[in-house]
Amino acid sequence: MRDTLRVQLWPLPTLGIALAVTAGVGLPLLDARFQSDMPSWLRTYLYSGTSDAARSVLATIAGSLVTVTALTFSLTVLTLQLASSQFSPRLLRTFTADRYVQTTLALFLATFTFALTVLRSVRSGEDGRTEFVPQVSVTAALVLTLVSLLALVLFLSHLAREIRVETMMNSVHSDADRTLHRLLPEKRDGRLLPEKRETSSGDPSAGNPPAPTPPATPPEPPRTRSPCRQTPPASSPMWTRRPC
């Protein structure tokens, strides 16, 4: 089960999306509660635009991140398919099990989800409503965008290193070695440990009483020849009997 989850691409991005939704809902609420009490020195580092500008920034972040995510990973999977057809089909499994790939995808999707969730909380001053711009949330979306751009550069560098022949062969060898150590007996102190045998119904260590042994049959007494009978000689055609 653990190995199955390790090679799946969806668990870590799903967790990132869930955290992004939670932060996109909770952070604007904290903005609305503590925005008036923020010190002046902190406001200079936060986003200070209007509500229309905040909407444009968040919409741009959401649109660009989903485009970059789809384009980057589509080209990556295409490259790995070409490489796996030439070297080893286990490369796609190694790619999906790579923590760097999973973290990068989770960061991209979390930034997109966070920007889209914060966008719904921006209110303009039209129709008699109070204008509200979640400064901390918009600033957090900008920071996540910069971190995503840095992660994109590092991901491309990581991918260029991973598709080299020696790196791919080392990855396949390490994966096969881990599988052998998990499925076969471990080697310790130069000796192979015996495999664990399955407990049977007659194993006393498993808490089951041993099966009863059948009683031994007494040996049959040797058969003796009756003294009352005597084999006739070869020349006599009739039996002769001795008195018992």
Buried (B, 14 or more C-beta within 10 A) or exposed (E): EEEEEEBEBEEBBEEBBEBBBEBBBEBBEEBEEEBEEEEEEEEEEBBEEEBEBBBEBBEEBBEBBBEBBEEBBEEBEEBBEEBBEEBBEBBBBBBBBBEEBBBBBBBBBBBBBBBBBBBEBBBBEEEEEEEBBBBBBBBBBBEBBEEBBEBBEEBBEBBEEBBEEEEBEEBBEEBEEEEEEEEEEEEEEEEEEEEEEEEEEEEEEEEEEEEEEEEEEEEEEEEEEEEEEEEEEEEEEEEEEEEE
